[in-house]
């Protein structure tokens, strides 16, 4: 029986592409395992939904200071931010809003119950091992807030052998980083612990302004134990705590995920799992208007079962979740609970794969919702695969939407969506590729507007999003190349205007080469223009960013890496403060150097 959530998977798609050529010959980039799309392990080459994987070696090569650096211009992905280094970041997956896609950390749901959407900027890339980006609705499996898809971040799994590691880095804008960790244990039990400290004086977010700094101290613990009878116990926790400055104030934050999971085989074909999760998003703000506090906790208990019938597979379970708010704002309600039950099947009919899924959620705040999905997969020979899917999803109204004093509407209903997709993938000895087309229609979008003389949140808007994505990789002249291209048409159906802060076109190229001791690489990101506001009057120009990198291994355990981001020193922005009338600035040419010891 395969574990429901593995401690480690095979190397990810993008990382394999960017390995030195001499290490790629024996590897199939589509044979990496993914778990996020279906809750069970499945080869990427057999996936019937669109998935992108970024793994540890790719993360290590790029030395990112935030997730935006890794995720920008990946297939179907767009990122907008109010500056770098811990500043407000929005993630648009297939043109949906920041609150319409779900962030998981080691299976734990993350996000703010008050404002909606995850605080991506506080996730420390130094302590993560892999990212799985699932594009398309996953409401039938995960419930609310999966209109665009799901992004799951995995922290570092304990190493197979005991050992310690550490790193130290310095860079532009007086950026400093120091981290260390250790792994211990053996086949029956293992434990990994690490801590990382990141500080930066940052940049001026507005022309002529002062630098706005960022400080993040992160800690993680991940362990597992397995008994002879097959029972397994897993513990994982990730905590980030610090301070970020912005125009007009600062925030002390806590961003934390924690989970305890027990898994037990009930015979040869049935595995049952019970998980207790909590995600915390806490912010103590100090502005010219005075102090404020918005602390939210997402607590969940999930019971998951997998029946492995050789050619067929069935998954079913239930999940209870409670959202809790502690704030200086006097919300009319400070908690709500949600009960969901779900089931998914994998039925193989000859060469065909069919995966039906259905979920029912009952929420005490906004009522009940049904979501469903159906995926279809068909191999075309030995090297190509055709896939198609339909699915529904919804976004839950936040506490701000329902209960914020003076502007809320307790009668709001969830936003709902319907999506269809058709995709084709293929591979050969030195080449692989994937292309997908899709459409998502979203109804009952929540907007703050005037209705019957009252300014509040109402279900008044609609959107239609169409898009095409293409990605692939090839070995060419000793280089490993990975490419991604996305074209998007996200339209407000009431105004026929483009949804704000979304670009229509994105392109990304990652190129790497190397030998036993050294490596060289580059990333090129090109994105078109976007509009900052719904009226499409504030245009933000497109841009191109080139990043360069190099690495040298002195020994098997001591290495040095250098990155040069925005090497051409381009000025660009992805967001504007419409009230103050300035564009949020992004860093120019940025250098970062890191020395690393160990294999962690």
C-alpha positions in Angstrom: 0.0 0.0 0.0 1.4 3.4 -1.0 1.4 6.0 1.7 -1.3 8.7 1.4 1.3 11.5 2.0 4.8 10.3 1.2 7.8 11.6 3.1 9.6 12.3 -0.2 8.8 11.9 -3.9 10.9 11.4 -6.9 12.7 14.5 -8.4 10.3 17.2 -9.7 9.6 18.1 -13.3 11.4 21.4 -13.5 14.4 20.4 -11.4 15.1 17.4 -13.6 15.1 19.7 -16.7 17.7 21.9 -15.2 20.1 19.3 -14.0 23.5 18.9 -15.6 23.2 16.9 -18.8 25.3 14.0 -17.6 22.8 13.3 -14.8 19.7 13.4 -17.0 20.3 10.5 -19.3 18.8 7.8 -16.9 15.9 9.9 -15.7 12.3 10.4 -17.1 11.1 13.8 -16.0 7.5 12.7 -16.1 8.1 9.9 -13.6 8.1 12.2 -10.6 5.4 11.4 -8.1 2.7 13.9 -7.2 0.2 13.7 -4.4 -1.8 17.0 -4.4 -4.2 16.4 -7.3 -5.8 13.2 -5.9 -4.6 12.8 -2.2 -2.7 9.7 -3.2 0.6 9.1 -5.0 0.5 9.1 -8.8 3.1 9.5 -11.5 3.0 12.9 -13.2 3.0 11.1 -16.6 -0.3 9.5 -15.6 -1.9 12.7 -14.3 -5.3 13.7 -15.8 -5.0 17.3 -14.5 -2.4 20.0 -15.1 0.5 19.9 -12.6 3.8 21.7 -12.4 6.5 20.6 -9.9 9.4 22.7 -8.5 11.7 20.6 -6.3 14.6 21.1 -3.9 17.5 21.2 -6.4 15.7 23.9 -8.5 15.0 25.9 -5.4 18.6 25.6 -4.2 20.0 26.7 -7.6 17.8 29.9 -7.7 18.3 30.9 -4.0 15.0 32.7 -3.9 14.2 35.1 -1.1 10.5 34.6 -1.5 8.0 32.4 -3.3 7.2 35.0 -5.9 10.7 34.4 -7.4 10.0 30.7 -7.9 6.3 30.9 -9.0 6.3 33.9 -11.4 5.4 32.9 -15.0 5.2 29.2 -14.2 2.4 27.7 -16.5 -0.9 29.5 -15.6 0.7 31.5 -12.8 0.9 35.2 -12.3 2.2 37.1 -9.2 1.6 40.7 -8.2 3.2 42.4 -5.2 3.5 45.7 -3.3 7.3 45.4 -3.4 9.8 42.7 -2.4 10.8 41.0 0.8 7.8 40.2 2.9 5.4 42.8 1.3 1.8 42.0 0.3 1.8 39.4 -2.5 -1.1 38.2 -4.6 -1.1 34.9 -6.5 -3.3 34.5 -9.6 -3.7 30.9 -10.8 -5.3 30.8 -14.2 -6.6 34.3 -13.8 -8.5 33.7 -10.6 -8.1 36.0 -7.6 -5.7 35.5 -4.7 -8.5 34.2 -2.5 -9.8 31.7 -5.1 -6.7 29.4 -4.9 -5.7 27.3 -2.0 -2.3 27.1 -0.3 -1.4 24.0 1.6 1.8 23.5 3.7 2.4 19.7 4.3 -1.4 19.2 3.9 -2.4 22.1 6.2 -4.8 24.7 4.8 -3.4 28.2 5.1 -4.9 31.6 4.7 -6.5 34.6 6.5 -10.2 34.0 7.5 -10.7 37.8 7.6 -9.2 39.1 4.4 -9.2 35.9 2.4 -6.3 34.3 0.6 -2.9 33.1 1.9 0.0 35.4 3.0 2.4 33.9 0.4 5.1 36.5 1.3 5.8 34.9 4.7 6.5 31.3 3.5 10.3 30.7 3.9 11.7 29.1 0.7 14.9 28.2 2.6 13.0 25.5 4.4 10.9 23.9 1.7 11.7 20.9 -0.4 9.1 20.9 -3.2 6.2 22.8 -4.6 3.3 21.2 -6.5 1.1 23.5 -8.5 -2.2 22.0 -9.5 -4.2 24.1 -12.0 -7.9 23.7 -12.3 -10.7 23.3 -9.8 -10.2 20.8 -6.9 -13.3 21.7 -5.0 -14.6 18.1 -5.0 -11.5 17.1 -3.0 -10.5 20.1 -0.9 -13.8 22.1 -0.6 -13.8 25.9 -0.6 -11.4 28.3 -2.3 -10.0 26.0 -5.1 -11.5 27.8 -8.1 -8.1 28.3 -9.7 -6.4 25.3 -8.2 -4.1 24.3 -5.3 -0.5 25.0 -4.5 1.1 22.7 -1.9 4.4 23.4 -0.3 6.3 20.6 1.3 9.0 21.2 4.0 12.2 19.3 3.9 11.9 15.5 4.6 14.4 14.1 7.1 17.4 12.7 5.3 18.0 9.0 5.1 21.2 9.2 7.2 21.8 11.3 10.3 23.6 14.6 9.6 23.7 18.3 10.0 23.7 21.2 7.5 24.0 24.9 7.6 24.2 28.0 5.3 25.1 31.7 5.5 24.4 34.3 2.9 24.8 38.0 2.1 23.3 40.2 -0.6 22.2 43.5 -1.9 20.1 45.9 0.3 22.0 44.6 3.3 20.3 41.2 3.1 21.5 38.6 5.5 20.6 34.9 5.9 21.7 32.3 8.4 20.2 28.8 8.7 21.0 25.4 10.2 19.4 22.0 10.7 19.9 18.4 11.5 18.4 15.0 10.7 18.5 11.9 12.9 16.9 8.4 13.0 16.7 5.4 10.7 14.3 3.2 8.8 11.7 3.0 11.6 11.8 6.6 12.7 13.3 9.9 11.7 13.3 13.5 12.7 14.4 16.7 10.9 14.7 20.1 12.6 15.8 23.4 11.1 15.8 27.1 11.7 16.5 30.0 9.3 16.9 33.8 10.0 16.4 36.2 7.1 16.8 40.0 7.4 16.8 42.7 4.7 16.8 46.5 4.9 14.7 46.3 1.7 14.1 49.0 -0.9 12.1 52.2 -1.1 8.6 51.1 -2.1 7.8 54.5 -3.5 10.0 57.0 -5.3 11.9 59.2 -2.8 10.7 57.1 0.1 12.6 55.3 2.8 13.7 51.6 2.7 11.2 49.2 4.1 12.7 46.2 5.9 11.8 42.7 6.5 12.7 40.2 9.2 11.6 36.5 9.2 12.8 33.9 11.7 11.5 30.5 10.6 11.5 27.1 12.3 10.3 23.7 11.2 10.1 20.2 12.6 9.2 17.1 10.6 9.2 13.5 11.9 7.8 10.1 11.3 7.7 6.7 12.9 6.4 3.4 11.7 5.6 0.3 13.7 5.8 -3.3 12.6 2.1 -3.6 12.2 2.1 -0.8 9.6 0.8 2.0 11.8 2.6 5.3 11.1 2.8 8.6 12.9 3.8 11.9 11.2 4.5 15.2 12.8 5.1 18.4 10.9 5.2 22.1 11.9 6.5 25.2 10.2 6.5 28.6 11.9 7.5 32.0 10.6 7.6 35.0 12.8 8.9 38.5 12.3 8.3 42.1 11.1 7.6 43.7 7.8 7.5 47.5 7.1 5.3 49.0 4.5 4.3 52.5 3.3 2.5 54.0 6.3 3.3 51.4 9.0 4.5 48.0 9.9 3.2 44.5 10.8 4.4 41.9 13.4 3.3 38.6 11.9 3.1 34.9 12.7 2.5 32.4 10.0 2.3 28.8 11.2 1.2 25.3 10.1 1.1 22.2 12.3 -0.3 18.7 11.8 -0.3 15.3 13.5 -1.3 12.4 11.2 -1.9 8.7 12.1 -2.2 6.2 9.3 -3.1 2.5 9.7 -3.6 -0.3 7.1 -6.8 -2.1 7.6 -6.0 -5.3 5.6 -4.2 -5.6 2.3 -6.3 -3.1 0.3 -7.6 -0.5 2.8 -5.6 2.3 4.5 -7.2 4.7 6.9 -5.7 8.0 8.0 -6.7 10.6 10.7 -5.1 14.1 10.6 -5.4 17.0 13.0 -4.3 20.3 11.4 -4.0 24.0 12.4 -3.0 26.9 10.2 -2.4 30.3 11.9 -2.3 33.7 10.3 -1.6 36.5 12.8 -0.9 40.2 12.2 -0.4 43.0 14.7 -0.4 46.2 12.6 0.8 49.7 13.5 -0.3 52.6 11.2 -1.1 56.3 11.4 -4.7 55.2 12.3 -3.4 53.3 15.4 -2.8 49.7 16.3 -5.0 46.8 15.1 -4.9 43.0 15.3 -6.2 40.3 13.0 -5.4 36.8 14.2 -7.1 33.8 12.5 -6.8 30.1 13.0 -8.0 27.3 10.7 -8.4 24.1 12.6 -9.3 20.9 10.9 -9.8 17.1 11.6 -9.8 14.9 8.5 -10.5 11.2 8.2 -9.3 9.8 4.9 -9.6 6.3 3.5 -8.0 4.7 0.4 -9.1 1.4 -1.1 -6.4 0.1 -3.5 -8.0 -2.5 -5.8 -5.0 -3.0 -8.1 -6.4 -1.4 -11.3 -9.0 0.6 -9.5 -8.8 3.0 -6.5 -11.4 4.6 -4.3 -10.9 7.4 -1.8 -13.5 8.6 0.7 -13.5 10.6 3.9 -14.8 13.5 6.0 -13.4 16.8 7.2 -14.5 19.1 10.0 -13.0 22.6 10.1 -13.4 25.6 12.4 -12.4 29.1 11.5 -11.7 31.3 14.5 -11.0 35.1 14.6 -9.4 37.2 17.4 -9.3 40.8 16.4 -9.5 44.4 17.7 -12.3 44.8 15.1 -15.7 44.0 16.6 -16.9 41.3 14.2 -20.5 40.2 14.7 -19.3 36.5 14.6 -15.9 35.2 15.6 -16.1 31.6 14.6 -17.7 29.3 12.1 -17.5 25.6 11.4 -17.7 23.5 8.2 -18.4 19.8 7.8 -17.5 18.2 4.5 -17.8 14.6 3.1 -16.1 13.6 -0.1 -15.4 10.6 -2.4 -13.2 10.1 -5.4 -12.7 7.1 -7.7 -10.1 5.9 -10.2 -11.7 3.4 -12.6 -9.6 1.9 -15.4 -11.7 0.7 -18.4 -9.1 -0.9 -20.7 -6.8 2.0 -21.6 -9.2 4.7 -20.3 -8.9 6.3 -16.9 -12.0 7.8 -15.4 -11.9 9.8 -12.1 -15.2 11.0 -10.8 -15.3 13.0 -7.6 -18.0 14.5 -5.4 -18.1 16.6 -2.2 -20.7 18.1 0.1 -19.9 21.0 2.5 -22.3 22.3 5.1 -21.1 25.6 6.7 -22.9 27.3 9.5 -22.3 30.8 8.1 -23.3 30.5 4.4 -25.1 27.2 4.0 -24.3 24.1 2.0 -22.5 23.5 -1.3 -22.1 20.6 -3.7 -18.9 20.4 -5.8 -18.0 17.7 -8.4 -15.5 16.8 -11.0 -14.8 14.2 -13.7 -11.4 13.6 -15.4 -10.6 11.4 -18.4 -7.2 10.1 -19.5 -6.2 8.1 -22.5 -2.7 7.0 -23.6 -1.9 7.6 -27.2 0.8 5.1 -27.9 3.7 4.9 -25.5 4.7 8.5 -25.4 1.6 10.7 -25.4 -1.4 11.1 -23.2 -4.8 12.9 -23.8 -6.7 14.3 -20.9 -10.0 16.1 -20.4 -11.8 17.4 -17.3 -14.8 19.2 -16.0 -15.2 20.5 -12.5 -17.0 22.9 -10.2 -15.7 24.9 -7.2 -16.6 27.7 -4.9 -15.0 30.5 -2.8 -16.3 31.0 0.7 -17.2 34.5 1.8 -14.7 35.8 4.3 -15.3 37.2 7.8 -14.7 40.7 6.3 -17.4 39.9 3.6 -19.9 38.7 6.1 -19.3 40.5 9.4 -16.9 43.6 9.0 -18.7 46.5 10.8 -20.5 48.9 8.4 -19.6 47.1 5.1 -20.5 43.5 5.5 -23.4 41.5 4.2 -24.4 38.4 6.3 -26.7 37.3 3.4 -23.8 36.7 1.0 -23.6 33.4 -0.9 -20.4 31.7 -2.0 -18.9 32.5 -5.4 -19.3 29.5 -7.7 -17.4 28.3 -10.8 -17.6 25.8 -13.7 -14.4 24.8 -15.6 -13.6 22.6 -18.6 -10.1 21.6 -19.8 -8.5 19.7 -22.6 -4.8 18.7 -22.5 -2.2 16.7 -24.4 1.3 15.7 -23.2 4.1 13.8 -24.8 7.7 12.8 -24.2 10.7 11.2 -26.0 14.2 10.4 -24.9 15.4 14.0 -24.6 12.2 16.0 -25.0 8.9 16.4 -23.2 6.0 18.8 -23.7 2.5 19.6 -22.4 -0.3 21.9 -23.7 -3.7 22.6 -22.3 -6.7 24.9 -23.1 -9.4 25.7 -20.6 -12.3 27.9 -19.7 -13.7 29.0 -16.3 -17.0 30.8 -15.7 -17.5 32.3 -12.3 -20.8 33.5 -10.9 -21.9 35.5 -7.9 -18.6 37.2 -7.5 -18.4 39.2 -4.3 -17.8 43.0 -4.9 -18.1 46.0 -2.7 -20.6 48.3 -4.4 -23.7 50.4 -3.8 -27.0 48.5 -3.9 -30.3 50.2 -2.8 -28.3 53.1 -1.4 -26.0 50.9 0.7 -22.3 50.4 0.1 -21.4 46.8 1.1 -20.4 43.4 -0.2 -22.9 41.9 -2.7 -23.0 38.9 -5.1 -23.2 41.0 -8.2 -20.3 40.2 -10.6 -19.4 37.5 -13.1 -16.2 36.6 -14.9 -15.1 34.4 -17.8 -11.5 33.2 -18.0 -10.1 31.5 -21.1 -6.5 30.4 -21.5 -3.9 28.2 -23.1 -0.7 26.9 -21.5 2.3 25.2 -23.0 5.4 23.9 -21.3 8.2 21.6 -22.1 11.9 20.7 -21.8 14.7 19.5 -23.9 18.4 18.7 -23.7 20.4 20.6 -26.2 24.2 21.0 -26.6 24.9 20.1 -23.0 22.2 22.4 -21.7 18.9 21.5 -20.1 16.1 23.9 -21.1 12.6 24.3 -19.6 10.1 26.5 -21.2 6.6 27.8 -20.1 4.2 30.0 -22.0 0.7 31.1 -20.9 -1.9 33.2 -22.7 -4.9 34.4 -20.7 -8.2 36.2 -21.4 -9.7 37.1 -18.0 -12.8 39.2 -18.5 -15.3 40.9 -16.2 -18.6 39.9 -18.0 -20.4 43.0 -16.8 -17.9 45.5 -18.2 -16.1 43.3 -20.8 -12.8 44.6 -19.3 -9.8 42.6 -18.2 -9.7 41.6 -14.6 -7.2 43.8 -12.6 -3.5 43.0 -12.2 -3.6 40.1 -14.6 -1.3 39.9 -17.5 -2.4 38.3 -20.7 0.9 36.8 -21.8 3.8 35.2 -19.8 6.9 33.4 -20.9 9.6 31.7 -18.8 12.8 30.0 -19.8 15.1 28.2 -17.4 18.5 27.0 -18.7 21.2 25.1 -16.8 24.4 23.3 -17.5 27.3 21.9 -15.4 29.7 19.2 -14.6 30.8 17.5 -11.5 31.9 20.5 -9.5 30.4 23.6 -11.2 27.1 24.7 -12.7 25.8 27.7 -14.6 22.2 28.8 -15.2 19.9 31.5 -16.2 16.1 32.3 -16.0 14.3 34.7 -18.4 10.8 35.9 -17.5 8.8 38.0 -19.9 5.3 39.3 -19.1 2.9 41.6 -20.8 1.1 44.7 -19.5 -1.7 44.7 -16.9 -4.3 47.1 -15.5 -4.2 48.0 -11.8 -7.9 48.8 -11.5 -11.2 47.3 -12.6 -12.0 50.3 -14.9 -8.8 49.5 -16.8 -7.5 53.1 -16.7 -4.3 52.5 -14.8 -2.0 50.6 -17.1 1.2 48.9 -15.8 3.7 48.2 -18.5 5.1 44.8 -19.4 8.7 43.8 -18.5 11.5 41.3 -19.0 13.7 40.0 -16.3 17.0 38.1 -16.7 18.5 36.2 -13.7 21.9 34.5 -13.8 23.4 31.9 -11.4 26.5 29.9 -10.8 27.7 27.3 -8.3 30.9 25.6 -7.2 31.3 22.6 -5.0 34.6 22.6 -3.1 33.8 19.2 -1.6 30.8 16.9 -1.5 29.5 18.8 1.5 30.8 22.4 1.0 29.5 24.6 -1.8 29.2 28.2 -2.9 26.3 29.7 -5.0 26.0 33.1 -6.5 22.9 34.7 -8.1 22.4 37.9 -10.0 18.7 38.7 -10.3 17.3 41.3 -12.7 20.8 41.3 -14.2 19.9 44.0 -16.8 18.6 46.4 -14.0 15.2 46.8 -15.4 12.6 49.1 -13.7 9.2 47.4 -13.4 6.1 47.2 -11.3 3.1 44.9 -10.8 0.9 47.0 -8.5 0.0 50.7 -7.9 -1.3 52.6 -4.9 -4.3 54.3 -6.6 -5.0 56.5 -3.6 -1.5 57.8 -3.1 -0.7 57.8 -6.8 2.5 55.8 -7.0 3.7 52.5 -8.4 5.2 50.1 -6.0 8.9 49.7 -6.9 10.7 46.4 -7.3 14.4 45.7 -6.9 16.9 46.5 -9.6 20.0 44.4 -10.1 20.4 42.2 -7.0 23.4 40.0 -5.9 23.2 37.2 -3.4 26.0 34.9 -2.3 25.5 31.8 -0.1 27.9 29.3 1.4 26.5 26.0 2.3 27.7 23.0 4.3 26.0 19.6 4.3 23.4 17.9 2.2 20.2 19.2 3.9 
